[in-house]
Amino acid sequence: MEKAFTTFLLTSLLLHYVMASSAMTKTNITTDQLALFTLKSQIVSDPFHFLDESWSFATSVCHWVGVTCGSHHLRVKSLNLNFNSIEGQTPKVIGNLRELKLRGNNLIGSIPLSLSNASSLETLDISYNSLQGNIPEEIGNLHNMKVLSIQDNQLTDNISVITDVLSDAIDIESAATTQ
């Protein structure tokens, strides 16, 4: 009788753990999906219809064009929309991304200060767009940053403040960035 009770208790705990883990993964992937829909809402033109055709609630976010999910935790880890001719604002919310690659599009506006809260961000490539304004100094607080590419925009701040802080970054491309 005691062995049956112990088996029942262990099975119940295991089932609870699996259900809680599943719910947490679902919540996390939902959070990622909502962050990407927020990004999509800031895009005013998608001439190749990449986002219109694949980014929907009917398709798993891990199967969306440009999205890469981690194999273990099923979280969105990378967004690569380089050279898609999309037009709009730089996303203010990027979730838990490690890589954000938006090179060679038609993004306008400024670099949002909220990007400095993306503590997991390792790669930020927003070069070859039409971004203007100041480079937020707080970007220098992203200690996981390995690649920062902001060249060929119309940014006005001096990048040296950020490069001093991000001295461990592997690659910082900022040539022809400042006016």
C-alpha atoms as an extended CHARMM CRD file, in Angstrom:
* protein
*
       179  EXT
         1         1  MET       CA              0.0000000000        0.0000000000        0.0000000000  PROA      1               0.0000000000
         2         2  GLU       CA              2.7960000000        2.3930000000        0.9190000000  PROA      2               0.0000000000
         3         3  LYS       CA              4.6130000000        1.6790000000       -2.3660000000  PROA      3               0.0000000000
         4         4  ALA       CA              1.4470000000        2.3780000000       -4.3680000000  PROA      4               0.0000000000
         5         5  PHE       CA              0.9640000000        5.6840000000       -2.5560000000  PROA      5               0.0000000000
         6         6  THR       CA              4.5920000000        6.7000000000       -3.2140000000  PROA      6               0.0000000000
         7         7  THR       CA              4.2220000000        5.8000000000       -6.8960000000  PROA      7               0.0000000000
         8         8  PHE       CA              0.9740000000        7.7790000000       -7.0870000000  PROA      8               0.0000000000
         9         9  LEU       CA              2.5780000000       10.7900000000       -5.3970000000  PROA      9               0.0000000000
        10        10  LEU       CA              5.6450000000       10.7330000000       -7.6890000000  PROA      10              0.0000000000
        11        11  THR       CA              3.4430000000       10.3390000000      -10.7780000000  PROA      11              0.0000000000
        12        12  SER       CA              1.2680000000       13.2480000000       -9.6600000000  PROA      12              0.0000000000
        13        13  LEU       CA              4.3070000000       15.4760000000       -9.0780000000  PROA      13              0.0000000000
        14        14  LEU       CA              5.7680000000       14.5490000000      -12.4540000000  PROA      14              0.0000000000
        15        15  LEU       CA              2.4600000000       15.2420000000      -14.2010000000  PROA      15              0.0000000000
        16        16  HSD       CA              2.1910000000       18.6130000000      -12.4190000000  PROA      16              0.0000000000
        17        17  TYR       CA              5.7430000000       19.5050000000      -13.4770000000  PROA      17              0.0000000000
        18        18  VAL       CA              5.0990000000       18.5630000000      -17.1300000000  PROA      18              0.0000000000
        19        19  MET       CA              1.8460000000       20.5450000000      -17.2240000000  PROA      19              0.0000000000
        20        20  ALA       CA              3.4540000000       23.5910000000      -15.5760000000  PROA      20              0.0000000000
        21        21  SER       CA              6.4050000000       23.4540000000      -17.9830000000  PROA      21              0.0000000000
        22        22  SER       CA              4.0770000000       23.1560000000      -20.9470000000  PROA      22              0.0000000000
        23        23  ALA       CA              1.9940000000       26.1020000000      -19.7580000000  PROA      23              0.0000000000
        24        24  MET       CA              5.1340000000       28.1960000000      -19.2060000000  PROA      24              0.0000000000
        25        25  THR       CA              6.4450000000       27.3840000000      -22.7020000000  PROA      25              0.0000000000
        26        26  LYS       CA              3.0520000000       28.2730000000      -24.1770000000  PROA      26              0.0000000000
        27        27  THR       CA              3.0360000000       31.5730000000      -22.2560000000  PROA      27              0.0000000000
        28        28  ASN       CA              6.5950000000       32.4060000000      -23.3170000000  PROA      28              0.0000000000
        29        29  ILE       CA              5.9970000000       31.6250000000      -26.9840000000  PROA      29              0.0000000000
        30        30  THR       CA              2.7650000000       33.6310000000      -26.8170000000  PROA      30              0.0000000000
        31        31  THR       CA              4.7110000000       36.5520000000      -25.3630000000  PROA      31              0.0000000000
        32        32  ASP       CA              7.2140000000       36.2600000000      -28.2230000000  PROA      32              0.0000000000
        33        33  GLN       CA              4.4070000000       36.0730000000      -30.7700000000  PROA      33              0.0000000000
        34        34  LEU       CA              2.7640000000       39.2180000000      -29.3710000000  PROA      34              0.0000000000
        35        35  ALA       CA              6.1050000000       41.0750000000      -29.4640000000  PROA      35              0.0000000000
        36        36  LEU       CA              6.4890000000       40.1350000000      -33.1410000000  PROA      36              0.0000000000
        37        37  PHE       CA              2.9280000000       41.2270000000      -33.9050000000  PROA      37              0.0000000000
        38        38  THR       CA              3.7900000000       44.5570000000      -32.2670000000  PROA      38              0.0000000000
        39        39  LEU       CA              6.7770000000       44.8040000000      -34.6020000000  PROA      39              0.0000000000
        40        40  LYS       CA              4.5640000000       43.9060000000      -37.5700000000  PROA      40              0.0000000000
        41        41  SER       CA              2.1100000000       46.6610000000      -36.6250000000  PROA      41              0.0000000000
        42        42  GLN       CA              4.9380000000       49.2070000000      -36.9870000000  PROA      42              0.0000000000
        43        43  ILE       CA              5.6590000000       48.0940000000      -40.5650000000  PROA      43              0.0000000000
        44        44  VAL       CA              3.7470000000       50.2860000000      -43.0350000000  PROA      44              0.0000000000
        45        45  SER       CA              4.9190000000       48.5730000000      -46.2240000000  PROA      45              0.0000000000
        46        46  ASP       CA              5.8740000000       44.9680000000      -46.9240000000  PROA      46              0.0000000000
        47        47  PRO       CA              6.2570000000       44.9190000000      -50.7280000000  PROA      47              0.0000000000
        48        48  PHE       CA              7.1890000000       41.2270000000      -50.9250000000  PROA      48              0.0000000000
        49        49  HSD       CA              4.3480000000       40.2690000000      -48.4970000000  PROA      49              0.0000000000
        50        50  PHE       CA              6.6350000000       38.1510000000      -46.3200000000  PROA      50              0.0000000000
        51        51  LEU       CA              4.9320000000       39.2730000000      -43.1300000000  PROA      51              0.0000000000
        52        52  ASP       CA              1.4080000000       39.2700000000      -44.5480000000  PROA      52              0.0000000000
        53        53  GLU       CA              1.6300000000       35.7180000000      -45.8150000000  PROA      53              0.0000000000
        54        54  SER       CA              3.4540000000       33.8960000000      -43.0310000000  PROA      54              0.0000000000
        55        55  TRP       CA              2.9370000000       35.9010000000      -39.8490000000  PROA      55              0.0000000000
        56        56  SER       CA             -0.4810000000       34.8470000000      -38.5610000000  PROA      56              0.0000000000
        57        57  PHE       CA             -2.0040000000       33.2510000000      -35.4890000000  PROA      57              0.0000000000
        58        58  ALA       CA             -2.7730000000       30.1840000000      -37.6310000000  PROA      58              0.0000000000
        59        59  THR       CA              0.9460000000       29.3790000000      -38.0040000000  PROA      59              0.0000000000
        60        60  SER       CA              3.3830000000       28.6460000000      -35.2000000000  PROA      60              0.0000000000
        61        61  VAL       CA              5.6580000000       31.6300000000      -34.6280000000  PROA      61              0.0000000000
        62        62  CYS       CA              8.6410000000       29.3190000000      -35.0770000000  PROA      62              0.0000000000
        63        63  HSD       CA              7.6010000000       28.7890000000      -38.7110000000  PROA      63              0.0000000000
        64        64  TRP       CA              7.2930000000       32.4710000000      -39.5870000000  PROA      64              0.0000000000
        65        65  VAL       CA              9.5830000000       33.9500000000      -42.2590000000  PROA      65              0.0000000000
        66        66  GLY       CA             12.7210000000       35.3620000000      -40.6480000000  PROA      66              0.0000000000
        67        67  VAL       CA             12.0760000000       33.8200000000      -37.2240000000  PROA      67              0.0000000000
        68        68  THR       CA             14.3680000000       31.2760000000      -35.5770000000  PROA      68              0.0000000000
        69        69  CYS       CA             13.3790000000       29.5560000000      -32.3550000000  PROA      69              0.0000000000
        70        70  GLY       CA             15.6130000000       27.7540000000      -29.9120000000  PROA      70              0.0000000000
        71        71  SER       CA             15.3050000000       23.9760000000      -30.1410000000  PROA      71              0.0000000000
        72        72  HSD       CA             15.3250000000       23.4070000000      -26.3940000000  PROA      72              0.0000000000
        73        73  HSD       CA             13.0980000000       26.1400000000      -24.9400000000  PROA      73              0.0000000000
        74        74  LEU       CA             11.0210000000       26.9420000000      -28.0490000000  PROA      74              0.0000000000
        75        75  ARG       CA             11.4970000000       30.6710000000      -27.5840000000  PROA      75              0.0000000000
        76        76  VAL       CA             12.1010000000       33.0810000000      -30.4400000000  PROA      76              0.0000000000
        77        77  LYS       CA             15.8170000000       33.7590000000      -30.4190000000  PROA      77              0.0000000000
        78        78  SER       CA             16.4360000000       35.4860000000      -33.7350000000  PROA      78              0.0000000000
        79        79  LEU       CA             14.6470000000       37.7190000000      -36.1960000000  PROA      79              0.0000000000
        80        80  ASN       CA             16.3030000000       38.2330000000      -39.5760000000  PROA      80              0.0000000000
        81        81  LEU       CA             14.4230000000       40.4810000000      -41.9870000000  PROA      81              0.0000000000
        82        82  ASN       CA             17.5180000000       41.7920000000      -43.7970000000  PROA      82              0.0000000000
        83        83  PHE       CA             16.9680000000       43.2730000000      -47.2710000000  PROA      83              0.0000000000
        84        84  ASN       CA             13.1840000000       42.8000000000      -47.4130000000  PROA      84              0.0000000000
        85        85  SER       CA             12.3840000000       46.4080000000      -48.3660000000  PROA      85              0.0000000000
        86        86  ILE       CA             10.0460000000       46.7320000000      -45.3990000000  PROA      86              0.0000000000
        87        87  GLU       CA              9.1660000000       50.2710000000      -44.3510000000  PROA      87              0.0000000000
        88        88  GLY       CA              8.2470000000       51.5080000000      -40.9180000000  PROA      88              0.0000000000
        89        89  GLN       CA              9.5650000000       52.2330000000      -37.4580000000  PROA      89              0.0000000000
        90        90  THR       CA             12.2950000000       50.3810000000      -35.5970000000  PROA      90              0.0000000000
        91        91  PRO       CA             10.5120000000       48.0090000000      -33.2060000000  PROA      91              0.0000000000
        92        92  LYS       CA             10.1380000000       49.2470000000      -29.6430000000  PROA      92              0.0000000000
        93        93  VAL       CA              9.3970000000       45.7740000000      -28.2620000000  PROA      93              0.0000000000
        94        94  ILE       CA             11.5550000000       42.8300000000      -29.3070000000  PROA      94              0.0000000000
        95        95  GLY       CA             10.8410000000       40.3110000000      -26.5800000000  PROA      95              0.0000000000
        96        96  ASN       CA             13.6950000000       38.0550000000      -25.5720000000  PROA      96              0.0000000000
        97        97  LEU       CA             15.5980000000       38.0980000000      -28.8720000000  PROA      97              0.0000000000
        98        98  ARG       CA             19.3060000000       37.3760000000      -29.0840000000  PROA      98              0.0000000000
        99        99  GLU       CA             19.5570000000       38.6170000000      -32.6730000000  PROA      99              0.0000000000
       100       100  LEU       CA             17.6730000000       41.4130000000      -34.4120000000  PROA      100             0.0000000000
       101       101  LYS       CA             18.7150000000       41.8490000000      -38.0330000000  PROA      101             0.0000000000
       102       102  LEU       CA             16.9120000000       44.5280000000      -40.0310000000  PROA      102             0.0000000000
       103       103  ARG       CA             19.7450000000       45.5640000000      -42.3800000000  PROA      103             0.0000000000
       104       104  GLY       CA             18.9680000000       47.1680000000      -45.7100000000  PROA      104             0.0000000000
       105       105  ASN       CA             15.3060000000       48.0530000000      -45.2910000000  PROA      105             0.0000000000
       106       106  ASN       CA             13.5300000000       51.4100000000      -45.1920000000  PROA      106             0.0000000000
       107       107  LEU       CA             13.2020000000       51.9110000000      -41.4560000000  PROA      107             0.0000000000
       108       108  ILE       CA             12.6540000000       55.4720000000      -40.2960000000  PROA      108             0.0000000000
       109       109  GLY       CA             12.5450000000       57.2720000000      -36.9770000000  PROA      109             0.0000000000
       110       110  SER       CA             15.0270000000       56.8750000000      -34.1650000000  PROA      110             0.0000000000
       111       111  ILE       CA             16.5810000000       53.9720000000      -32.2990000000  PROA      111             0.0000000000
       112       112  PRO       CA             14.0840000000       53.3530000000      -29.4850000000  PROA      112             0.0000000000
       113       113  LEU       CA             15.4280000000       53.7160000000      -25.9590000000  PROA      113             0.0000000000
       114       114  SER       CA             13.4690000000       50.5530000000      -25.0900000000  PROA      114             0.0000000000
       115       115  LEU       CA             15.9960000000       48.4670000000      -27.0700000000  PROA      115             0.0000000000
       116       116  SER       CA             18.4250000000       49.1010000000      -24.2220000000  PROA      116             0.0000000000
       117       117  ASN       CA             16.1790000000       46.8700000000      -22.0510000000  PROA      117             0.0000000000
       118       118  ALA       CA             16.7970000000       43.8550000000      -24.2990000000  PROA      118             0.0000000000
       119       119  SER       CA             19.3550000000       42.2710000000      -21.9870000000  PROA      119             0.0000000000
       120       120  SER       CA             19.6370000000       39.0680000000      -24.0590000000  PROA      120             0.0000000000
       121       121  LEU       CA             20.4480000000       40.9270000000      -27.2700000000  PROA      121             0.0000000000
       122       122  GLU       CA             23.7690000000       39.8120000000      -28.7680000000  PROA      122             0.0000000000
       123       123  THR       CA             23.3910000000       41.0940000000      -32.3320000000  PROA      123             0.0000000000
       124       124  LEU       CA             21.7140000000       44.3200000000      -33.4120000000  PROA      124             0.0000000000
       125       125  ASP       CA             21.9940000000       45.0800000000      -37.1200000000  PROA      125             0.0000000000
       126       126  ILE       CA             19.9440000000       48.0650000000      -38.2100000000  PROA      126             0.0000000000
       127       127  SER       CA             22.4460000000       49.3720000000      -40.7530000000  PROA      127             0.0000000000
       128       128  TYR       CA             21.5230000000       50.7050000000      -44.1980000000  PROA      128             0.0000000000
       129       129  ASN       CA             18.1940000000       52.2150000000      -43.2030000000  PROA      129             0.0000000000
       130       130  SER       CA             17.0460000000       55.8120000000      -42.7520000000  PROA      130             0.0000000000
       131       131  LEU       CA             17.2240000000       56.0750000000      -38.9810000000  PROA      131             0.0000000000
       132       132  GLN       CA             17.7600000000       59.5240000000      -37.4940000000  PROA      132             0.0000000000
       133       133  GLY       CA             18.4120000000       61.0960000000      -34.1460000000  PROA      133             0.0000000000
       134       134  ASN       CA             20.5690000000       60.1400000000      -31.2330000000  PROA      134             0.0000000000
       135       135  ILE       CA             22.0760000000       56.7570000000      -30.4930000000  PROA      135             0.0000000000
       136       136  PRO       CA             20.8080000000       55.9940000000      -26.9730000000  PROA      136             0.0000000000
       137       137  GLU       CA             23.8070000000       55.7540000000      -24.6530000000  PROA      137             0.0000000000
       138       138  GLU       CA             21.9150000000       53.0640000000      -22.7520000000  PROA      138             0.0000000000
       139       139  ILE       CA             22.6150000000       50.6890000000      -25.6520000000  PROA      139             0.0000000000
       140       140  GLY       CA             26.0520000000       50.5040000000      -24.0200000000  PROA      140             0.0000000000
       141       141  ASN       CA             24.4140000000       48.6760000000      -21.0880000000  PROA      141             0.0000000000
       142       142  LEU       CA             23.7390000000       45.6280000000      -23.2530000000  PROA      142             0.0000000000
       143       143  HSD       CA             26.6360000000       43.5840000000      -21.9340000000  PROA      143             0.0000000000
       144       144  ASN       CA             25.7870000000       40.5070000000      -24.0350000000  PROA      144             0.0000000000
       145       145  MET       CA             26.1660000000       42.5280000000      -27.2340000000  PROA      145             0.0000000000
       146       146  LYS       CA             28.6350000000       40.9800000000      -29.6750000000  PROA      146             0.0000000000
       147       147  VAL       CA             27.6670000000       42.6990000000      -32.9310000000  PROA      147             0.0000000000
       148       148  LEU       CA             26.3570000000       46.2490000000      -33.2120000000  PROA      148             0.0000000000
       149       149  SER       CA             25.8830000000       47.4570000000      -36.7740000000  PROA      149             0.0000000000
       150       150  ILE       CA             24.2960000000       50.8850000000      -37.2340000000  PROA      150             0.0000000000
       151       151  GLN       CA             26.2110000000       52.2380000000      -40.2160000000  PROA      151             0.0000000000
       152       152  ASP       CA             24.7140000000       54.2030000000      -43.1000000000  PROA      152             0.0000000000
       153       153  ASN       CA             21.8910000000       55.8810000000      -41.2410000000  PROA      153             0.0000000000
       154       154  GLN       CA             21.4990000000       59.5520000000      -40.3570000000  PROA      154             0.0000000000
       155       155  LEU       CA             22.3600000000       59.2290000000      -36.6770000000  PROA      155             0.0000000000
       156       156  THR       CA             23.8240000000       62.2300000000      -34.8720000000  PROA      156             0.0000000000
       157       157  ASP       CA             25.4650000000       60.9880000000      -31.6890000000  PROA      157             0.0000000000
       158       158  ASN       CA             29.0820000000       60.0570000000      -31.2670000000  PROA      158             0.0000000000
       159       159  ILE       CA             29.4280000000       56.2800000000      -31.1400000000  PROA      159             0.0000000000
       160       160  SER       CA             32.5810000000       56.4730000000      -28.9960000000  PROA      160             0.0000000000
       161       161  VAL       CA             30.5990000000       56.5610000000      -25.7270000000  PROA      161             0.0000000000
       162       162  ILE       CA             28.9710000000       53.2530000000      -26.6260000000  PROA      162             0.0000000000
       163       163  THR       CA             32.1090000000       51.6270000000      -28.0020000000  PROA      163             0.0000000000
       164       164  ASP       CA             33.9700000000       52.4650000000      -24.7940000000  PROA      164             0.0000000000
       165       165  VAL       CA             31.3470000000       50.6020000000      -22.7700000000  PROA      165             0.0000000000
       166       166  LEU       CA             30.9800000000       47.7420000000      -25.2490000000  PROA      166             0.0000000000
       167       167  SER       CA             34.6950000000       47.1140000000      -25.5280000000  PROA      167             0.0000000000
       168       168  ASP       CA             34.0550000000       43.3510000000      -25.3690000000  PROA      168             0.0000000000
       169       169  ALA       CA             31.8370000000       43.4690000000      -28.4420000000  PROA      169             0.0000000000
       170       170  ILE       CA             33.2480000000       41.4230000000      -31.2890000000  PROA      170             0.0000000000
       171       171  ASP       CA             32.1390000000       43.7420000000      -34.0760000000  PROA      171             0.0000000000
       172       172  ILE       CA             30.9300000000       47.3120000000      -34.0000000000  PROA      172             0.0000000000
       173       173  GLU       CA             30.1370000000       48.7590000000      -37.4070000000  PROA      173             0.0000000000
       174       174  SER       CA             29.4820000000       52.4500000000      -37.2840000000  PROA      174             0.0000000000
       175       175  ALA       CA             31.4910000000       53.9230000000      -40.1560000000  PROA      175             0.0000000000
       176       176  ALA       CA             29.7190000000       56.7880000000      -41.8960000000  PROA      176             0.0000000000
       177       177  THR       CA             27.0410000000       56.7420000000      -39.2180000000  PROA      177             0.0000000000
       178       178  THR       CA             27.3390000000       60.1230000000      -37.6050000000  PROA      178             0.0000000000
       179       179  GLN       CA             26.8100000000       63.4930000000      -39.2410000000  PROA      179             0.0000000000
